[in-house]
Amino acid sequence: MVSEKVNSVLVPSSPVTNTRRRALAELGIKYQLPTMFANRANVEAGGLMSYGPNFNDMYRYVAFYIDKILKGAKPGDLPVEQASKYEFVLNIATARAIRIELPSILVARADEVIE
């Protein structure tokens, strides 16, 4: 049996991982593993970084569609949309906790840096 060390963790977005975001972040910190998520809420909970759609932006589209439907538009006539704004979020406190130094270029490219 081959044993290899895990160097980082990519956590997919799902109802299970979203409801366990704090536990996943704590495990990453406990085992000194950089964690990457698809949702900024995971980074706010202590994950290292995320890259994914801006949900506030998507919720605005939902309100726009609801307004159109309530004014008589047929849902089937409305175009299908997908996220157009993505954001990269870093948690510097987590980086310190797992003892990694993030390259300055990475920090500079982040849409938001959480201290």
ZINORRA-V93127 format. One record per pair of residues at least 24 apart in sequence whose ideal C-beta (glycine too) atoms are under 10 Angstrom apart, sorted by the first residue. I is the first residue (numbers start at 1). J is the second residue. D is the distance in whole Angstrom. If there is no record, write none. Layout:
# ZINORRA-V93127
i:I j:J d:D
i:I j:J d:D
This chain:
# ZINORRA-V93127
i:6 j:31 d:8
i:6 j:33 d:6
i:7 j:33 d:8
i:7 j:34 d:8
i:8 j:33 d:6
i:8 j:34 d:4
i:8 j:35 d:7
i:8 j:36 d:7
i:8 j:48 d:9
i:8 j:100 d:10
i:9 j:33 d:5
i:9 j:34 d:7
i:9 j:35 d:5
i:9 j:36 d:7
i:9 j:37 d:9
i:9 j:47 d:9
i:9 j:48 d:9
i:10 j:34 d:10
i:10 j:35 d:8
i:10 j:36 d:5
i:10 j:37 d:8
i:10 j:38 d:9
i:11 j:35 d:6
i:11 j:36 d:7
i:11 j:37 d:5
i:11 j:38 d:8
i:11 j:39 d:9
i:11 j:42 d:7
i:11 j:47 d:7
i:11 j:50 d:9
i:12 j:36 d:10
i:12 j:37 d:9
i:12 j:38 d:7
i:13 j:37 d:7
i:13 j:38 d:4
i:13 j:39 d:6
i:13 j:42 d:8
i:13 j:50 d:9
i:13 j:52 d:7
i:13 j:53 d:10
i:14 j:38 d:9
i:17 j:42 d:8
i:18 j:42 d:8
i:18 j:45 d:10
i:20 j:45 d:10
i:21 j:45 d:4
i:21 j:46 d:8
i:21 j:47 d:7
i:22 j:46 d:7
i:22 j:47 d:9
i:25 j:91 d:8
i:25 j:94 d:7
i:25 j:97 d:10
i:28 j:94 d:7
i:28 j:97 d:9
i:28 j:98 d:7
i:29 j:93 d:10
i:29 j:94 d:6
i:29 j:97 d:5
i:29 j:98 d:6
i:30 j:97 d:10
i:30 j:98 d:9
i:31 j:98 d:9
i:32 j:97 d:8
i:32 j:98 d:5
i:32 j:99 d:7
i:32 j:100 d:8
i:33 j:98 d:7
i:33 j:100 d:10
i:34 j:94 d:9
i:34 j:95 d:8
i:34 j:98 d:7
i:34 j:100 d:6
i:34 j:102 d:9
i:35 j:91 d:9
i:35 j:94 d:8
i:35 j:98 d:9
i:37 j:89 d:9
i:38 j:86 d:10
i:39 j:89 d:9
i:40 j:87 d:6
i:40 j:88 d:9
i:40 j:89 d:5
i:40 j:91 d:10
i:40 j:111 d:9
i:40 j:112 d:7
i:40 j:114 d:9
i:41 j:89 d:10
i:42 j:89 d:9
i:42 j:91 d:9
i:43 j:88 d:10
i:43 j:89 d:5
i:43 j:90 d:7
i:43 j:91 d:5
i:43 j:94 d:8
i:43 j:112 d:8
i:43 j:113 d:10
i:43 j:114 d:6
i:44 j:89 d:8
i:44 j:91 d:8
i:44 j:112 d:10
i:44 j:114 d:7
i:45 j:91 d:9
i:45 j:94 d:10
i:46 j:91 d:7
i:46 j:93 d:8
i:46 j:94 d:6
i:46 j:97 d:8
i:46 j:114 d:9
i:47 j:89 d:9
i:47 j:90 d:10
i:47 j:91 d:6
i:47 j:94 d:7
i:47 j:114 d:10
i:48 j:89 d:10
i:48 j:90 d:7
i:48 j:91 d:6
i:48 j:92 d:9
i:48 j:93 d:10
i:48 j:94 d:5
i:48 j:95 d:6
i:48 j:97 d:9
i:48 j:98 d:7
i:48 j:100 d:8
i:48 j:102 d:9
i:49 j:88 d:7
i:49 j:89 d:6
i:49 j:90 d:5
i:49 j:91 d:7
i:49 j:94 d:8
i:49 j:95 d:9
i:49 j:102 d:9
i:49 j:106 d:8
i:49 j:110 d:8
i:49 j:113 d:10
i:49 j:114 d:10
i:50 j:86 d:10
i:50 j:87 d:8
i:50 j:88 d:7
i:50 j:89 d:5
i:50 j:90 d:8
i:50 j:91 d:9
i:50 j:111 d:10
i:50 j:112 d:10
i:51 j:86 d:6
i:51 j:87 d:7
i:51 j:88 d:5
i:51 j:89 d:8
i:51 j:110 d:10
i:51 j:111 d:9
i:52 j:83 d:8
i:52 j:86 d:6
i:52 j:87 d:7
i:52 j:88 d:9
i:52 j:89 d:9
i:53 j:82 d:8
i:53 j:83 d:3
i:53 j:84 d:8
i:53 j:85 d:7
i:53 j:86 d:6
i:53 j:87 d:8
i:54 j:83 d:7
i:54 j:84 d:9
i:54 j:85 d:4
i:54 j:86 d:7
i:54 j:87 d:5
i:54 j:89 d:10
i:54 j:111 d:8
i:55 j:83 d:9
i:55 j:85 d:10
i:55 j:87 d:9
i:56 j:85 d:9
i:56 j:87 d:10
i:57 j:83 d:7
i:57 j:84 d:8
i:57 j:85 d:5
i:57 j:86 d:9
i:57 j:87 d:9
i:58 j:82 d:9
i:58 j:83 d:6
i:58 j:84 d:9
i:58 j:85 d:8
i:60 j:85 d:10
i:85 j:111 d:9
i:86 j:111 d:8
i:87 j:111 d:4
i:87 j:112 d:7
i:88 j:112 d:8
i:88 j:113 d:10
i:89 j:113 d:8
i:89 j:114 d:7
i:90 j:114 d:7
i:90 j:115 d:10
i:91 j:115 d:8
